[in-house]
Protein backbone atom coordinates (compact mmCIF):
# COMPACT_ATOMS: atom_id res chain seq x y z
CA UNK A 1 0.00 0.00 0.00
CA UNK A 2 1.49 3.37 -0.89
CA UNK A 3 2.23 5.98 1.74
CA UNK A 4 -0.46 8.48 0.64
CA UNK A 5 -3.20 5.87 0.82
CA UNK A 6 -2.00 4.73 4.25
CA UNK A 7 -2.06 8.31 5.55
CA UNK A 8 -5.54 8.85 4.15
CA UNK A 9 -6.83 5.70 5.84
CA UNK A 10 -5.32 6.74 9.17
CA UNK A 11 -6.99 10.17 8.92
CA UNK A 12 -10.35 8.65 7.99
CA UNK A 13 -10.21 6.14 10.85
CA UNK A 14 -9.30 8.95 13.24
CA UNK A 15 -12.22 11.04 12.05
CA UNK A 16 -14.66 8.18 12.40
CA UNK A 17 -13.49 6.99 15.80
CA UNK A 18 -12.38 10.27 17.34
CA UNK A 19 -15.74 11.97 17.10
CA UNK A 20 -17.68 9.73 19.45
CA UNK A 21 -19.95 6.84 18.64
CA UNK A 22 -20.54 6.06 14.98
CA UNK A 23 -24.09 6.71 13.78
CA UNK A 24 -26.48 3.76 13.87
CA UNK A 25 -27.67 2.58 10.46
CA UNK A 26 -30.82 0.49 10.09
CA UNK A 27 -32.33 -0.74 6.84
CA UNK A 28 -35.87 -2.03 6.50
CA UNK A 29 -37.37 -2.73 3.10
CA UNK A 30 -36.51 0.22 0.84
CA UNK A 31 -35.90 2.54 3.83
CA UNK A 32 -32.48 3.29 5.27
CA UNK A 33 -32.15 5.31 8.47
CA UNK A 34 -28.94 6.78 9.85
CA UNK A 35 -29.25 7.99 13.44
CA UNK A 36 -26.79 10.30 15.18
CA UNK A 37 -27.15 11.89 18.61
CA UNK A 38 -25.67 14.87 20.41
CA UNK A 39 -24.11 14.04 22.75
CA UNK A 40 -22.74 11.06 20.80
CA UNK A 41 -23.75 8.78 23.67
CA UNK A 42 -26.95 10.11 25.28
CA UNK A 43 -26.94 10.67 29.04
CA UNK A 44 -29.96 9.76 31.18
CA UNK A 45 -31.85 12.79 32.45
CA UNK A 46 -30.28 15.19 29.95
CA UNK A 47 -31.55 16.51 26.64
CA UNK A 48 -30.42 14.62 23.55
CA UNK A 49 -30.66 15.93 20.00
CA UNK A 50 -31.51 13.12 17.60
CA UNK A 51 -30.73 13.60 13.91
CA UNK A 52 -32.05 11.11 11.37
CA UNK A 53 -30.97 10.72 7.76
CA UNK A 54 -33.75 8.88 5.93
CA UNK A 55 -33.53 7.56 2.39
CA UNK A 56 -36.01 5.53 0.37
CA UNK A 57 -34.83 3.50 -2.60
CA UNK A 58 -31.46 5.23 -2.32
CA UNK A 59 -32.80 8.82 -2.45
CA UNK A 60 -33.29 11.26 0.46
CA UNK A 61 -36.87 11.05 1.74
CA UNK A 62 -38.40 14.51 1.68
CA UNK A 63 -41.67 15.88 3.08
CA UNK A 64 -42.42 12.97 5.41
CA UNK A 65 -43.97 13.18 8.86
CA UNK A 66 -41.42 11.63 11.23
CA UNK A 67 -42.03 10.81 14.88
CA UNK A 68 -39.95 9.16 17.59
CA UNK A 69 -41.05 7.09 20.53
CA UNK A 70 -38.62 6.00 23.24
CA UNK A 71 -38.88 2.44 24.47
CA UNK A 72 -36.77 0.52 26.94
CA UNK A 73 -37.21 -3.22 26.38
CA UNK A 74 -38.51 -4.92 29.52
CA UNK A 75 -39.54 -1.66 31.20
CA UNK A 76 -42.74 0.35 31.10
CA UNK A 77 -42.02 4.03 31.64
CA UNK A 78 -45.26 5.97 31.25
CA UNK A 79 -43.38 9.11 30.21
CA UNK A 80 -41.86 7.22 27.26
CA UNK A 81 -45.20 6.71 25.54
CA UNK A 82 -45.03 10.25 24.15
CA UNK A 83 -44.50 10.60 20.39
CA UNK A 84 -41.93 13.31 19.64
CA UNK A 85 -42.22 14.96 16.23
CA UNK A 86 -39.05 15.48 14.23
CA UNK A 87 -38.57 18.66 12.20
CA UNK A 88 -37.50 18.41 8.57
CA UNK A 89 -34.04 19.87 7.90
CA UNK A 90 -34.00 19.13 4.17
CA UNK A 91 -32.10 16.58 2.10
CA UNK A 92 -33.82 13.69 3.91
CA UNK A 93 -32.68 14.83 7.35
CA UNK A 94 -34.97 15.18 10.38
CA UNK A 95 -34.23 16.31 13.92
CA UNK A 96 -35.90 16.06 17.34
CA UNK A 97 -34.96 16.64 20.95
CA UNK A 98 -35.75 14.13 23.68
CA UNK A 99 -34.41 12.72 26.94
CA UNK A 100 -34.15 9.31 28.54
CA UNK A 101 -35.14 8.43 32.10
CA UNK A 102 -32.29 6.02 32.85
CA UNK A 103 -29.15 4.50 31.40
CA UNK A 104 -29.21 1.22 29.52
CA UNK A 105 -30.35 -0.28 26.24
CA UNK A 106 -33.15 1.69 24.54
CA UNK A 107 -34.99 1.55 21.26
CA UNK A 108 -36.21 4.49 19.24
CA UNK A 109 -39.30 3.60 17.27
CA UNK A 110 -39.10 5.86 14.22
CA UNK A 111 -42.50 6.28 12.56
CA UNK A 112 -42.35 7.58 9.00
CA UNK A 113 -45.47 8.67 7.12
CA UNK A 114 -44.89 9.60 3.49
CA UNK A 115 -46.94 12.08 1.46
CA UNK A 116 -49.09 9.28 0.03
CA UNK A 117 -50.14 8.33 3.59
CA UNK A 118 -48.09 5.14 3.82
CA UNK A 119 -46.72 4.66 7.32
CA UNK A 120 -43.86 2.50 8.46
CA UNK A 121 -42.17 2.01 11.85
CA UNK A 122 -38.47 1.21 12.12
CA UNK A 123 -36.76 0.29 15.41
CA UNK A 124 -33.30 1.76 15.98
CA UNK A 125 -31.32 0.48 19.02
CA UNK A 126 -29.58 3.05 21.21
CA UNK A 127 -27.33 2.85 24.28
CA UNK A 128 -27.82 5.53 26.99
CA UNK A 129 -25.25 6.18 29.72
CA UNK A 130 -26.10 6.89 33.35
CA UNK A 131 -24.22 10.01 34.53
C-alpha positions as CSV (number, residue, x, y, z in Angstrom):
1,X,0.0,0.0,0.0
2,X,1.5,3.4,-0.9
3,X,2.2,6.0,1.7
4,X,-0.5,8.5,0.6
5,X,-3.2,5.9,0.8
6,X,-2.0,4.7,4.3
7,X,-2.1,8.3,5.6
8,X,-5.5,8.9,4.1
9,X,-6.8,5.7,5.8
10,X,-5.3,6.7,9.2
11,X,-7.0,10.2,8.9
12,X,-10.4,8.6,8.0
13,X,-10.2,6.1,10.8
14,X,-9.3,8.9,13.2
15,X,-12.2,11.0,12.1
16,X,-14.7,8.2,12.4
17,X,-13.5,7.0,15.8
18,X,-12.4,10.3,17.3
19,X,-15.7,12.0,17.1
20,X,-17.7,9.7,19.4
21,X,-19.9,6.8,18.6
22,X,-20.5,6.1,15.0
23,X,-24.1,6.7,13.8
24,X,-26.5,3.8,13.9
25,X,-27.7,2.6,10.5
26,X,-30.8,0.5,10.1
27,X,-32.3,-0.7,6.8
28,X,-35.9,-2.0,6.5
29,X,-37.4,-2.7,3.1
30,X,-36.5,0.2,0.8
31,X,-35.9,2.5,3.8
32,X,-32.5,3.3,5.3
33,X,-32.1,5.3,8.5
34,X,-28.9,6.8,9.9
35,X,-29.2,8.0,13.4
36,X,-26.8,10.3,15.2
37,X,-27.2,11.9,18.6
38,X,-25.7,14.9,20.4
39,X,-24.1,14.0,22.7
40,X,-22.7,11.1,20.8
41,X,-23.7,8.8,23.7
42,X,-26.9,10.1,25.3
43,X,-26.9,10.7,29.0
44,X,-30.0,9.8,31.2
45,X,-31.8,12.8,32.4
46,X,-30.3,15.2,30.0
47,X,-31.5,16.5,26.6
48,X,-30.4,14.6,23.5
49,X,-30.7,15.9,20.0
50,X,-31.5,13.1,17.6
51,X,-30.7,13.6,13.9
52,X,-32.0,11.1,11.4
53,X,-31.0,10.7,7.8
54,X,-33.8,8.9,5.9
55,X,-33.5,7.6,2.4
56,X,-36.0,5.5,0.4
57,X,-34.8,3.5,-2.6
58,X,-31.5,5.2,-2.3
59,X,-32.8,8.8,-2.4
60,X,-33.3,11.3,0.5
61,X,-36.9,11.0,1.7
62,X,-38.4,14.5,1.7
63,X,-41.7,15.9,3.1
64,X,-42.4,13.0,5.4
65,X,-44.0,13.2,8.9
66,X,-41.4,11.6,11.2
67,X,-42.0,10.8,14.9
68,X,-39.9,9.2,17.6
69,X,-41.1,7.1,20.5
70,X,-38.6,6.0,23.2
71,X,-38.9,2.4,24.5
72,X,-36.8,0.5,26.9
73,X,-37.2,-3.2,26.4
74,X,-38.5,-4.9,29.5
75,X,-39.5,-1.7,31.2
76,X,-42.7,0.4,31.1
77,X,-42.0,4.0,31.6
78,X,-45.3,6.0,31.3
79,X,-43.4,9.1,30.2
80,X,-41.9,7.2,27.3
81,X,-45.2,6.7,25.5
82,X,-45.0,10.2,24.2
83,X,-44.5,10.6,20.4
84,X,-41.9,13.3,19.6
85,X,-42.2,15.0,16.2
86,X,-39.0,15.5,14.2
87,X,-38.6,18.7,12.2
88,X,-37.5,18.4,8.6
89,X,-34.0,19.9,7.9
90,X,-34.0,19.1,4.2
91,X,-32.1,16.6,2.1
92,X,-33.8,13.7,3.9
93,X,-32.7,14.8,7.4
94,X,-35.0,15.2,10.4
95,X,-34.2,16.3,13.9
96,X,-35.9,16.1,17.3
97,X,-35.0,16.6,21.0
98,X,-35.8,14.1,23.7
99,X,-34.4,12.7,26.9
100,X,-34.1,9.3,28.5
101,X,-35.1,8.4,32.1
102,X,-32.3,6.0,32.8
103,X,-29.1,4.5,31.4
104,X,-29.2,1.2,29.5
105,X,-30.4,-0.3,26.2
106,X,-33.2,1.7,24.5
107,X,-35.0,1.6,21.3
108,X,-36.2,4.5,19.2
109,X,-39.3,3.6,17.3
110,X,-39.1,5.9,14.2
111,X,-42.5,6.3,12.6
112,X,-42.3,7.6,9.0
113,X,-45.5,8.7,7.1
114,X,-44.9,9.6,3.5
115,X,-46.9,12.1,1.5
116,X,-49.1,9.3,0.0
117,X,-50.1,8.3,3.6
118,X,-48.1,5.1,3.8
119,X,-46.7,4.7,7.3
120,X,-43.9,2.5,8.5
121,X,-42.2,2.0,11.8
122,X,-38.5,1.2,12.1
123,X,-36.8,0.3,15.4
124,X,-33.3,1.8,16.0
125,X,-31.3,0.5,19.0
126,X,-29.6,3.0,21.2
127,X,-27.3,2.9,24.3
128,X,-27.8,5.5,27.0
129,X,-25.2,6.2,29.7
130,X,-26.1,6.9,33.3
131,X,-24.2,10.0,34.5
